[in-house]
Amino acid sequence: MNNHEIDYKIYGDDMQFVEIELDPQETVVAEAGGFMMMEDDIHMETIFGDGSGSGSGLMGKLFSAGKRVLTGESLFMTTFTNQGKGIRRVSFASPYPGKIIPMDLSELNGKIICQKDAFLAAAKGVTVGIEFQRKIGAGFFGGEGFIMQKLEGDGMAFVHAGGTIIKKELLPGQTLRVDTGCLVAMTSNVSYDIEFVKGVKTALFGGEGLFFATLRGPGSIWIQSLPFSRLASRVFAAAPRNGGAKDEGSIARGLFDLFNGD
């Protein structure tokens, strides 16, 4: 094993968090902002990149951090190391309603391709890099952009997605069409492309977008029922507009102003 071996337990249902057990000198690396709580003797340190040690010296660190900029992530990540003599625990929380998916990379051919904002935490030694889609169409119209994240190594990684998560196994040549925003992750042997919705009427008035992802096996894929972009658009659409009086938000605001003397 090149990665640190860590034990874990996931708590909760719709708003989950993962508790990771660290033996002495074991380390877990996490996205900035995912930290929830930790016990004594755990040392927290902010680092450039993923701390996998793939690059040496300043240039190696800058290159590792630069790859994260391309995926829209922070330049920095945070490591948590148990510097005590016994087992210590550190927890990381999901950023919005959904599920935390534990992935043992040693059982997934050492590589997973996922949404650019899906990664939550991993054992130190897991490389968090970028994956360029082979076809330009997948990049411009794929919903998740031309660049996706790739997680490489032989340790545990934790990915977060919205709503309910389902894992599907595709046989060789088997095809599944998925809404581009609902694709969470896939193994490296899955072929991924973007397909235009057939029919002008369906494309213009179907309300499901103009493109969907075409996934071809063999391999494993993870699908989410509620992409964060879909949730955010519904919240934005329901928000009150300029203090108007025709929706519930405006009525609630009017009552608030009344009680406050406005």
Buried (B, 14 or more C-beta within 10 A) or exposed (E): EBBBEBEBEBEEEEEBBBBBBBBEEBBBBBBEEBBEEBBEBBEEEEBBBBBBEBBEEEEBBBBBBEBBEBBEBEBEBBBBBBEBEEEBBBBBBBBBBBBBBEBEBBEBEBBBBBBBBBBBBBBBBBBBBBBEBEEEBBBEBBBBBBBBBBBBBBBBBBBBBBBEBEEBEBEEEEEBEBBBBBBBBBBBBBBBBBBEBEEEEEBEEEEEEEBBBBBBBBBBBBBBBBBBEBBEEEEEEEEBEEEEEEEEBBEEBBEEEEEEEE
